[in-house]
Amino acid sequence: MKIETLWKQLFGNKKEAMDYAGRIMVFLDIGQNKGTAPTIDHLKPLALGGTNDPSNLIICSLLTNQEKSDSFPTWNANGKTFQVKRVKGTHNQYVIWTNK
């Protein structure tokens, strides 16, 4: 899935949005090597058996993506700890939890 397509599904025509870690992402920065650049991340990394299914994809800033890396199910980003939990009754749908 192209990031522009996923952005439109999640954020509509917004030019800026906040990722789950609280970082601003700028639509026009897609493809740039900037911290505010939106990137596609896999909740469950491909390296750990995740898939490219849309239910496993999120958009987050380049900085958040770099901090998460291939960590699963728990990681730190932007000074907070996050955990992925599978949605009850599903095999491949996840949500991100944090203790704020």
PDB file as gemmi writes it, atoms N, CA and C in Angstrom:
CRYST1    1.000    1.000    1.000  90.00  90.00  90.00 P 1                      
ATOM      1  N   MET A   1       0.845  -1.176   0.000  1.00  0.00           N  
ATOM      2  CA  MET A   1       0.000   0.000   0.000  1.00  0.00           C  
ATOM      3  C   MET A   1       0.892   1.242   0.000  1.00  0.00           C  
ATOM      4  N   LYS A   2       0.521   2.203  -0.812  1.00  0.00           N  
ATOM      5  CA  LYS A   2       1.275   3.452  -0.873  1.00  0.00           C  
ATOM      6  C   LYS A   2       0.934   4.308   0.336  1.00  0.00           C  
ATOM      7  N   ILE A   3       1.927   5.034   0.814  1.00  0.00           N  
ATOM      8  CA  ILE A   3       1.718   5.855   1.997  1.00  0.00           C  
ATOM      9  C   ILE A   3       0.675   6.950   1.755  1.00  0.00           C  
ATOM     10  N   GLU A   4       0.640   7.501   0.553  1.00  0.00           N  
ATOM     11  CA  GLU A   4      -0.346   8.538   0.252  1.00  0.00           C  
ATOM     12  C   GLU A   4      -1.772   7.987   0.373  1.00  0.00           C  
ATOM     13  N   THR A   5      -1.966   6.750  -0.061  1.00  0.00           N  
ATOM     14  CA  THR A   5      -3.275   6.107   0.024  1.00  0.00           C  
ATOM     15  C   THR A   5      -3.675   5.886   1.478  1.00  0.00           C  
ATOM     16  N   LEU A   6      -2.741   5.368   2.269  1.00  0.00           N  
ATOM     17  CA  LEU A   6      -3.013   5.126   3.683  1.00  0.00           C  
ATOM     18  C   LEU A   6      -3.258   6.445   4.415  1.00  0.00           C  
ATOM     19  N   TRP A   7      -2.473   7.487   4.097  1.00  0.00           N  
ATOM     20  CA  TRP A   7      -2.671   8.809   4.707  1.00  0.00           C  
ATOM     21  C   TRP A   7      -4.102   9.286   4.457  1.00  0.00           C  
ATOM     22  N   LYS A   8      -4.545   9.213   3.202  1.00  0.00           N  
ATOM     23  CA  LYS A   8      -5.896   9.675   2.853  1.00  0.00           C  
ATOM     24  C   LYS A   8      -6.956   8.900   3.634  1.00  0.00           C  
ATOM     25  N   GLN A   9      -6.759   7.591   3.814  1.00  0.00           N  
ATOM     26  CA  GLN A   9      -7.712   6.783   4.556  1.00  0.00           C  
ATOM     27  C   GLN A   9      -7.769   7.189   6.022  1.00  0.00           C  
ATOM     28  N   LEU A  10      -6.608   7.496   6.592  1.00  0.00           N  
ATOM     29  CA  LEU A  10      -6.536   7.800   8.022  1.00  0.00           C  
ATOM     30  C   LEU A  10      -6.781   9.269   8.356  1.00  0.00           C  
ATOM     31  N   PHE A  11      -6.288  10.163   7.502  1.00  0.00           N  
ATOM     32  CA  PHE A  11      -6.288  11.585   7.845  1.00  0.00           C  
ATOM     33  C   PHE A  11      -7.012  12.474   6.835  1.00  0.00           C  
ATOM     34  N   GLY A  12      -7.566  11.882   5.786  1.00  0.00           N  
ATOM     35  CA  GLY A  12      -8.269  12.675   4.782  1.00  0.00           C  
ATOM     36  C   GLY A  12      -7.330  13.646   4.082  1.00  0.00           C  
ATOM     37  N   ASN A  13      -7.749  14.896   3.955  1.00  0.00           N  
ATOM     38  CA  ASN A  13      -6.949  15.907   3.252  1.00  0.00           C  
ATOM     39  C   ASN A  13      -6.071  16.750   4.173  1.00  0.00           C  
ATOM     40  N   LYS A  14      -5.912  16.317   5.419  1.00  0.00           N  
ATOM     41  CA  LYS A  14      -5.070  17.072   6.354  1.00  0.00           C  
ATOM     42  C   LYS A  14      -3.640  17.133   5.838  1.00  0.00           C  
ATOM     43  N   LYS A  15      -3.007  18.268   6.017  1.00  0.00           N  
ATOM     44  CA  LYS A  15      -1.604  18.439   5.615  1.00  0.00           C  
ATOM     45  C   LYS A  15      -0.644  18.064   6.739  1.00  0.00           C  
ATOM     46  N   GLU A  16      -1.156  18.056   7.987  1.00  0.00           N  
ATOM     47  CA  GLU A  16      -0.376  17.645   9.148  1.00  0.00           C  
ATOM     48  C   GLU A  16      -1.244  16.758  10.028  1.00  0.00           C  
ATOM     49  N   ALA A  17      -0.604  15.830  10.712  1.00  0.00           N  
ATOM     50  CA  ALA A  17      -1.307  14.962  11.655  1.00  0.00           C  
ATOM     51  C   ALA A  17      -0.315  14.541  12.735  1.00  0.00           C  
ATOM     52  N   MET A  18      -0.843  14.062  13.848  1.00  0.00           N  
ATOM     53  CA  MET A  18       0.007  13.609  14.945  1.00  0.00           C  
ATOM     54  C   MET A  18       0.029  12.085  14.956  1.00  0.00           C  
ATOM     55  N   ASP A  19       1.221  11.519  15.132  1.00  0.00           N  
ATOM     56  CA  ASP A  19       1.304  10.059  15.225  1.00  0.00           C  
ATOM     57  C   ASP A  19       0.988   9.612  16.651  1.00  0.00           C  
ATOM     58  N   TYR A  20       0.951   8.301  16.867  1.00  0.00           N  
ATOM     59  CA  TYR A  20       0.562   7.763  18.169  1.00  0.00           C  
ATOM     60  C   TYR A  20       1.507   8.168  19.288  1.00  0.00           C  
ATOM     61  N   ALA A  21       2.748   8.528  18.958  1.00  0.00           N  
ATOM     62  CA  ALA A  21       3.723   8.919  19.972  1.00  0.00           C  
ATOM     63  C   ALA A  21       3.688  10.418  20.260  1.00  0.00           C  
ATOM     64  N   GLY A  22       2.803  11.138  19.569  1.00  0.00           N  
ATOM     65  CA  GLY A  22       2.666  12.565  19.820  1.00  0.00           C  
ATOM     66  C   GLY A  22       3.551  13.453  18.962  1.00  0.00           C  
ATOM     67  N   ARG A  23       4.075  12.902  17.881  1.00  0.00           N  
ATOM     68  CA  ARG A  23       4.920  13.692  16.980  1.00  0.00           C  
ATOM     69  C   ARG A  23       4.123  14.143  15.767  1.00  0.00           C  
ATOM     70  N   ILE A  24       4.397  15.369  15.335  1.00  0.00           N  
ATOM     71  CA  ILE A  24       3.745  15.927  14.157  1.00  0.00           C  
ATOM     72  C   ILE A  24       4.347  15.301  12.904  1.00  0.00           C  
ATOM     73  N   MET A  25       3.461  14.950  11.958  1.00  0.00           N  
ATOM     74  CA  MET A  25       3.884  14.467  10.646  1.00  0.00           C  
ATOM     75  C   MET A  25       3.348  15.449   9.612  1.00  0.00           C  
ATOM     76  N   VAL A  26       4.141  15.717   8.587  1.00  0.00           N  
ATOM     77  CA  VAL A  26       3.764  16.661   7.541  1.00  0.00           C  
ATOM     78  C   VAL A  26       3.644  15.906   6.224  1.00  0.00           C  
ATOM     79  N   PHE A  27       2.446  15.950   5.620  1.00  0.00           N  
ATOM     80  CA  PHE A  27       2.191  15.218   4.387  1.00  0.00           C  
ATOM     81  C   PHE A  27       3.228  15.529   3.302  1.00  0.00           C  
ATOM     82  N   LEU A  28       3.587  16.797   3.151  1.00  0.00           N  
ATOM     83  CA  LEU A  28       4.537  17.183   2.097  1.00  0.00           C  
ATOM     84  C   LEU A  28       5.946  16.661   2.344  1.00  0.00           C  
ATOM     85  N   ASP A  29       6.220  16.138   3.544  1.00  0.00           N  
ATOM     86  CA  ASP A  29       7.539  15.582   3.859  1.00  0.00           C  
ATOM     87  C   ASP A  29       7.653  14.095   3.501  1.00  0.00           C  
ATOM     88  N   ILE A  30       6.595  13.499   2.949  1.00  0.00           N  
ATOM     89  CA  ILE A  30       6.670  12.089   2.545  1.00  0.00           C  
ATOM     90  C   ILE A  30       7.858  11.895   1.611  1.00  0.00           C  
ATOM     91  N   GLY A  31       8.661  10.890   1.913  1.00  0.00           N  
ATOM     92  CA  GLY A  31       9.835  10.583   1.093  1.00  0.00           C  
ATOM     93  C   GLY A  31      11.082  11.376   1.464  1.00  0.00           C  
ATOM     94  N   GLN A  32      10.949  12.317   2.378  1.00  0.00           N  
ATOM     95  CA  GLN A  32      12.088  13.127   2.815  1.00  0.00           C  
ATOM     96  C   GLN A  32      12.762  12.456   4.013  1.00  0.00           C  
ATOM     97  N   ASN A  33      14.005  12.789   4.233  1.00  0.00           N  
ATOM     98  CA  ASN A  33      14.735  12.273   5.384  1.00  0.00           C  
ATOM     99  C   ASN A  33      14.647  13.296   6.519  1.00  0.00           C  
ATOM    100  N   LYS A  34      13.410  13.567   6.962  1.00  0.00           N  
ATOM    101  CA  LYS A  34      13.150  14.514   8.040  1.00  0.00           C  
ATOM    102  C   LYS A  34      12.391  13.789   9.138  1.00  0.00           C  
ATOM    103  N   GLY A  35      12.568  14.217  10.355  1.00  0.00           N  
ATOM    104  CA  GLY A  35      11.859  13.611  11.480  1.00  0.00           C  
ATOM    105  C   GLY A  35      10.359  13.707  11.359  1.00  0.00           C  
ATOM    106  N   THR A  36       9.868  14.734  10.665  1.00  0.00           N  
ATOM    107  CA  THR A  36       8.422  14.929  10.507  1.00  0.00           C  
ATOM    108  C   THR A  36       7.852  14.155   9.320  1.00  0.00           C  
ATOM    109  N   ALA A  37       8.693  13.439   8.591  1.00  0.00           N  
ATOM    110  CA  ALA A  37       8.234  12.688   7.421  1.00  0.00           C  
ATOM    111  C   ALA A  37       7.374  11.508   7.847  1.00  0.00           C  
ATOM    112  N   PRO A  38       6.175  11.383   7.300  1.00  0.00           N  
ATOM    113  CA  PRO A  38       5.350  10.210   7.578  1.00  0.00           C  
ATOM    114  C   PRO A  38       5.964   8.968   6.937  1.00  0.00           C  
ATOM    115  N   THR A  39       5.912   7.861   7.657  1.00  0.00           N  
ATOM    116  CA  THR A  39       6.395   6.580   7.143  1.00  0.00           C  
ATOM    117  C   THR A  39       5.364   5.509   7.469  1.00  0.00           C  
ATOM    118  N   ILE A  40       5.376   4.445   6.697  1.00  0.00           N  
ATOM    119  CA  ILE A  40       4.532   3.291   7.022  1.00  0.00           C  
ATOM    120  C   ILE A  40       5.336   2.381   7.935  1.00  0.00           C  
ATOM    121  N   ASP A  41       4.700   1.960   9.005  1.00  0.00           N  
ATOM    122  CA  ASP A  41       5.332   1.026   9.936  1.00  0.00           C  
ATOM    123  C   ASP A  41       4.407  -0.170  10.111  1.00  0.00           C  
ATOM    124  N   HIS A  42       5.000  -1.301  10.386  1.00  0.00           N  
ATOM    125  CA  HIS A  42       4.249  -2.530  10.653  1.00  0.00           C  
ATOM    126  C   HIS A  42       4.129  -2.680  12.163  1.00  0.00           C  
ATOM    127  N   LEU A  43       2.912  -2.804  12.670  1.00  0.00           N  
ATOM    128  CA  LEU A  43       2.753  -3.009  14.104  1.00  0.00           C  
ATOM    129  C   LEU A  43       3.521  -4.253  14.535  1.00  0.00           C  
ATOM    130  N   LYS A  44       3.273  -5.371  13.859  1.00  0.00           N  
ATOM    131  CA  LYS A  44       4.097  -6.559  14.054  1.00  0.00           C  
ATOM    132  C   LYS A  44       5.074  -6.582  12.888  1.00  0.00           C  
ATOM    133  N   PRO A  45       6.354  -6.372  13.153  1.00  0.00           N  
ATOM    134  CA  PRO A  45       7.346  -6.267  12.077  1.00  0.00           C  
ATOM    135  C   PRO A  45       7.386  -7.492  11.166  1.00  0.00           C  
ATOM    136  N   LEU A  46       7.674  -7.240   9.893  1.00  0.00           N  
ATOM    137  CA  LEU A  46       7.819  -8.330   8.935  1.00  0.00           C  
ATOM    138  C   LEU A  46       8.867  -9.331   9.411  1.00  0.00           C  
ATOM    139  N   ALA A  47       9.945  -8.815  10.017  1.00  0.00           N  
ATOM    140  CA  ALA A  47      11.031  -9.679  10.486  1.00  0.00           C  
ATOM    141  C   ALA A  47      10.576 -10.643  11.579  1.00  0.00           C  
ATOM    142  N   LEU A  48       9.435 -10.333  12.206  1.00  0.00           N  
ATOM    143  CA  LEU A  48       8.923 -11.187  13.277  1.00  0.00           C  
ATOM    144  C   LEU A  48       7.623 -11.888  12.880  1.00  0.00           C  
ATOM    145  N   GLY A  49       7.358 -11.974  11.573  1.00  0.00           N  
ATOM    146  CA  GLY A  49       6.197 -12.692  11.090  1.00  0.00           C  
ATOM    147  C   GLY A  49       4.987 -11.826  10.789  1.00  0.00           C  
ATOM    148  N   GLY A  50       5.135 -10.506  10.858  1.00  0.00           N  
ATOM    149  CA  GLY A  50       4.043  -9.609  10.507  1.00  0.00           C  
ATOM    150  C   GLY A  50       3.786  -9.638   9.012  1.00  0.00           C  
ATOM    151  N   THR A  51       2.681  -9.034   8.609  1.00  0.00           N  
ATOM    152  CA  THR A  51       2.305  -9.037   7.195  1.00  0.00           C  
ATOM    153  C   THR A  51       2.107  -7.610   6.698  1.00  0.00           C  
ATOM    154  N   ASN A  52       1.888  -7.498   5.398  1.00  0.00           N  
ATOM    155  CA  ASN A  52       1.567  -6.210   4.786  1.00  0.00           C  
ATOM    156  C   ASN A  52       0.063  -5.956   4.751  1.00  0.00           C  
ATOM    157  N   ASP A  53      -0.698  -6.745   5.482  1.00  0.00           N  
ATOM    158  CA  ASP A  53      -2.133  -6.541   5.563  1.00  0.00           C  
ATOM    159  C   ASP A  53      -2.407  -5.148   6.141  1.00  0.00           C  
ATOM    160  N   PRO A  54      -3.353  -4.414   5.582  1.00  0.00           N  
ATOM    161  CA  PRO A  54      -3.638  -3.061   6.077  1.00  0.00           C  
ATOM    162  C   PRO A  54      -3.897  -2.978   7.578  1.00  0.00           C  
ATOM    163  N   SER A  55      -4.424  -4.046   8.174  1.00  0.00           N  
ATOM    164  CA  SER A  55      -4.676  -4.028   9.618  1.00  0.00           C  
ATOM    165  C   SER A  55      -3.384  -4.036  10.434  1.00  0.00           C  
ATOM    166  N   ASN A  56      -2.250  -4.332   9.798  1.00  0.00           N  
ATOM    167  CA  ASN A  56      -0.954  -4.358  10.471  1.00  0.00           C  
ATOM    168  C   ASN A  56      -0.131  -3.106  10.168  1.00  0.00           C  
ATOM    169  N   LEU A  57      -0.688  -2.170   9.413  1.00  0.00           N  
ATOM    170  CA  LEU A  57       0.053  -0.984   9.000  1.00  0.00           C  
ATOM    171  C   LEU A  57      -0.434   0.258   9.737  1.00  0.00           C  
ATOM    172  N   ILE A  58       0.522   1.104  10.089  1.00  0.00           N  
ATOM    173  CA  ILE A  58       0.213   2.402  10.672  1.00  0.00           C  
ATOM    174  C   ILE A  58       1.107   3.439  10.008  1.00  0.00           C  
ATOM    175  N   ILE A  59       0.752   4.693  10.173  1.00  0.00           N  
ATOM    176  CA  ILE A  59       1.623   5.780   9.740  1.00  0.00           C  
ATOM    177  C   ILE A  59       2.184   6.427  10.992  1.00  0.00           C  
ATOM    178  N   CYS A  60       3.491   6.605  11.002  1.00  0.00           N  
ATOM    179  CA  CYS A  60       4.133   7.332  12.092  1.00  0.00           C  
ATOM    180  C   CYS A  60       5.292   8.125  11.512  1.00  0.00           C  
ATOM    181  N   SER A  61       5.776   9.069  12.299  1.00  0.00           N  
ATOM    182  CA  SER A  61       6.885   9.899  11.827  1.00  0.00           C  
ATOM    183  C   SER A  61       8.149   9.054  11.689  1.00  0.00           C  
ATOM    184  N   LEU A  62       9.062   9.543  10.904  1.00  0.00           N  
ATOM    185  CA  LEU A  62      10.341   8.856  10.712  1.00  0.00           C  
ATOM    186  C   LEU A  62      11.025   8.614  12.057  1.00  0.00           C  
ATOM    187  N   LEU A  63      11.015   9.613  12.948  1.00  0.00           N  
ATOM    188  CA  LEU A  63      11.663   9.451  14.255  1.00  0.00           C  
ATOM    189  C   LEU A  63      11.000   8.342  15.076  1.00  0.00           C  
ATOM    190  N   THR A  64       9.678   8.324  15.093  1.00  0.00           N  
ATOM    191  CA  THR A  64       8.963   7.287  15.842  1.00  0.00           C  
ATOM    192  C   THR A  64       9.257   5.911  15.256  1.00  0.00           C  
ATOM    193  N   ASN A  65       9.254   5.805  13.931  1.00  0.00           N  
ATOM    194  CA  ASN A  65       9.544   4.540  13.262  1.00  0.00           C  
ATOM    195  C   ASN A  65      10.951   4.056  13.601  1.00  0.00           C  
ATOM    196  N   GLN A  66      11.910   4.958  13.597  1.00  0.00           N  
ATOM    197  CA  GLN A  66      13.286   4.580  13.921  1.00  0.00           C  
ATOM    198  C   GLN A  66      13.408   4.102  15.361  1.00  0.00           C  
ATOM    199  N   GLU A  67      12.700   4.766  16.275  1.00  0.00           N  
ATOM    200  CA  GLU A  67      12.761   4.347  17.677  1.00  0.00           C  
ATOM    201  C   GLU A  67      12.097   2.987  17.878  1.00  0.00           C  
ATOM    202  N   LYS A  68      10.985   2.748  17.202  1.00  0.00           N  
ATOM    203  CA  LYS A  68      10.307   1.461  17.336  1.00  0.00           C  
ATOM    204  C   LYS A  68      11.123   0.347  16.705  1.00  0.00           C  
ATOM    205  N   SER A  69      11.650   0.606  15.511  1.00  0.00           N  
ATOM    206  CA  SER A  69      12.437  -0.380  14.772  1.00  0.00           C  
ATOM    207  C   SER A  69      11.651  -1.689  14.666  1.00  0.00           C  
ATOM    208  N   ASP A  70      12.271  -2.813  14.968  1.00  0.00           N  
ATOM    209  CA  ASP A  70      11.605  -4.112  14.898  1.00  0.00           C  
ATOM    210  C   ASP A  70      11.138  -4.583  16.270  1.00  0.00           C  
ATOM    211  N   SER A  71      11.004  -3.657  17.222  1.00  0.00           N  
ATOM    212  CA  SER A  71      10.546  -4.035  18.562  1.00  0.00           C  
ATOM    213  C   SER A  71       9.088  -4.468  18.517  1.00  0.00           C  
ATOM    214  N   PHE A  72       8.787  -5.509  19.267  1.00  0.00           N  
ATOM    215  CA  PHE A  72       7.423  -6.037  19.343  1.00  0.00           C  
ATOM    216  C   PHE A  72       7.360  -7.022  20.496  1.00  0.00           C  
ATOM    217  N   PRO A  73       6.441  -6.974  21.370  1.00  0.00           N  
ATOM    218  CA  PRO A  73       5.247  -6.144  21.375  1.00  0.00           C  
ATOM    219  C   PRO A  73       5.400  -4.848  22.168  1.00  0.00           C  
ATOM    220  N   THR A  74       6.566  -4.600  22.776  1.00  0.00           N  
ATOM    221  CA  THR A  74       6.758  -3.402  23.604  1.00  0.00           C  
ATOM    222  C   THR A  74       7.958  -2.613  23.095  1.00  0.00           C  
ATOM    223  N   TRP A  75       7.848  -1.277  23.127  1.00  0.00           N  
ATOM    224  CA  TRP A  75       8.953  -0.422  22.711  1.00  0.00           C  
ATOM    225  C   TRP A  75       8.782   0.962  23.327  1.00  0.00           C  
ATOM    226  N   ASN A  76       9.830   1.759  23.227  1.00  0.00           N  
ATOM    227  CA  ASN A  76       9.808   3.145  23.687  1.00  0.00           C  
ATOM    228  C   ASN A  76       9.924   4.066  22.486  1.00  0.00           C  
ATOM    229  N   ALA A  77       9.149   5.158  22.516  1.00  0.00           N  
ATOM    230  CA  ALA A  77       9.231   6.184  21.476  1.00  0.00           C  
ATOM    231  C   ALA A  77       8.797   7.507  22.091  1.00  0.00           C  
ATOM    232  N   ASN A  78       9.539   8.531  21.798  1.00  0.00           N  
ATOM    233  CA  ASN A  78       9.230   9.889  22.264  1.00  0.00           C  
ATOM    234  C   ASN A  78       9.062   9.925  23.782  1.00  0.00           C  
ATOM    235  N   GLY A  79       9.887   9.158  24.489  1.00  0.00           N  
ATOM    236  CA  GLY A  79       9.885   9.157  25.947  1.00  0.00           C  
ATOM    237  C   GLY A  79       8.747   8.393  26.593  1.00  0.00           C  
ATOM    238  N   LYS A  80       7.986   7.625  25.826  1.00  0.00           N  
ATOM    239  CA  LYS A  80       6.856   6.855  26.356  1.00  0.00           C  
ATOM    240  C   LYS A  80       7.038   5.382  25.998  1.00  0.00           C  
ATOM    241  N   THR A  81       6.403   4.521  26.765  1.00  0.00           N  
ATOM    242  CA  THR A  81       6.422   3.095  26.498  1.00  0.00           C  
ATOM    243  C   THR A  81       5.095   2.698  25.866  1.00  0.00           C  
ATOM    244  N   PHE A  82       5.180   1.935  24.791  1.00  0.00           N  
ATOM    245  CA  PHE A  82       4.011   1.474  24.053  1.00  0.00           C  
ATOM    246  C   PHE A  82       4.007  -0.040  23.989  1.00  0.00           C  
ATOM    247  N   GLN A  83       2.815  -0.587  23.840  1.00  0.00           N  
ATOM    248  CA  GLN A  83       2.672  -2.028  23.700  1.00  0.00           C  
ATOM    249  C   GLN A  83       1.583  -2.311  22.678  1.00  0.00           C  
ATOM    250  N   VAL A  84       1.838  -3.290  21.833  1.00  0.00           N  
ATOM    251  CA  VAL A  84       0.836  -3.737  20.867  1.00  0.00           C  
ATOM    252  C   VAL A  84       0.095  -4.908  21.487  1.00  0.00           C  
ATOM    253  N   LYS A  85      -1.232  -4.843  21.383  1.00  0.00           N  
ATOM    254  CA  LYS A  85      -2.067  -5.949  21.846  1.00  0.00           C  
ATOM    255  C   LYS A  85      -2.972  -6.366  20.701  1.00  0.00           C  
ATOM    256  N   ARG A  86      -3.154  -7.665  20.567  1.00  0.00           N  
ATOM    257  CA  ARG A  86      -4.035  -8.184  19.526  1.00  0.00           C  
ATOM    258  C   ARG A  86      -5.484  -7.936  19.931  1.00  0.00           C  
ATOM    259  N   VAL A  87      -6.284  -7.532  18.949  1.00  0.00           N  
ATOM    260  CA  VAL A  87      -7.705  -7.309  19.191  1.00  0.00           C  
ATOM    261  C   VAL A  87      -8.350  -8.663  19.441  1.00  0.00           C  
ATOM    262  N   LYS A  88      -9.069  -8.769  20.540  1.00  0.00           N  
ATOM    263  CA  LYS A  88      -9.693 -10.034  20.928  1.00  0.00           C  
ATOM    264  C   LYS A  88     -10.574 -10.569  19.796  1.00  0.00           C  
ATOM    265  N   GLY A  89     -10.411 -11.850  19.507  1.00  0.00           N  
ATOM    266  CA  GLY A  89     -11.206 -12.497  18.471  1.00  0.00           C  
ATOM    267  C   GLY A  89     -10.616 -12.383  17.073  1.00  0.00           C  
ATOM    268  N   THR A  90      -9.429 -11.767  16.942  1.00  0.00           N  
ATOM    269  CA  THR A  90      -8.791 -11.648  15.628  1.00  0.00           C  
ATOM    270  C   THR A  90      -7.436 -12.348  15.651  1.00  0.00           C  
ATOM    271  N   HIS A  91      -6.895 -12.559  14.456  1.00  0.00           N  
ATOM    272  CA  HIS A  91      -5.569 -13.171  14.347  1.00  0.00           C  
ATOM    273  C   HIS A  91      -4.499 -12.165  13.959  1.00  0.00           C  
ATOM    274  N   ASN A  92      -4.911 -11.059  13.323  1.00  0.00           N  
ATOM    275  CA  ASN A  92      -3.895 -10.139  12.815  1.00  0.00           C  
ATOM    276  C   ASN A  92      -4.270  -8.670  12.984  1.00  0.00           C  
ATOM    277  N   GLN A  93      -5.186  -8.347  13.883  1.00  0.00           N  
ATOM    278  CA  GLN A  93      -5.511  -6.946  14.128  1.00  0.00           C  
ATOM    279  C   GLN A  93      -4.956  -6.550  15.491  1.00  0.00           C  
ATOM    280  N   TYR A  94      -4.293  -5.394  15.525  1.00  0.00           N  
ATOM    281  CA  TYR A  94      -3.618  -4.949  16.733  1.00  0.00           C  
ATOM    282  C   TYR A  94      -4.006  -3.513  17.076  1.00  0.00           C  
ATOM    283  N   VAL A  95      -3.858  -3.185  18.345  1.00  0.00           N  
ATOM    284  CA  VAL A  95      -3.996  -1.806  18.806  1.00  0.00           C  
ATOM    285  C   VAL A  95      -2.777  -1.459  19.629  1.00  0.00           C  
ATOM    286  N   ILE A  96      -2.475  -0.172  19.692  1.00  0.00           N  
ATOM    287  CA  ILE A  96      -1.332   0.308  20.467  1.00  0.00           C  
ATOM    288  C   ILE A  96      -1.836   0.836  21.801  1.00  0.00           C  
ATOM    289  N   TRP A  97      -1.214   0.384  22.880  1.00  0.00           N  
ATOM    290  CA  TRP A  97      -1.550   0.818  24.232  1.00  0.00           C  
ATOM    291  C   TRP A  97      -0.364   1.553  24.830  1.00  0.00           C  
ATOM    292  N   THR A  98      -0.660   2.493  25.706  1.00  0.00           N  
ATOM    293  CA  THR A  98       0.392   3.174  26.449  1.00  0.00           C  
ATOM    294  C   THR A  98      -0.145   3.558  27.827  1.00  0.00           C  
ATOM    295  N   ASN A  99       0.745   3.622  28.786  1.00  0.00           N  
ATOM    296  CA  ASN A  99       0.419   4.176  30.096  1.00  0.00           C  
ATOM    297  C   ASN A  99       0.954   5.592  30.109  1.00  0.00           C  
ATOM    298  N   LYS A 100       0.070   6.549  29.897  1.00  0.00           N  
ATOM    299  CA  LYS A 100       0.502   7.949  29.761  1.00  0.00           C  
ATOM    300  C   LYS A 100       0.862   8.567  31.072  1.00  0.00           C  
TER     301      LYS A 100                                                      
END                                                                             
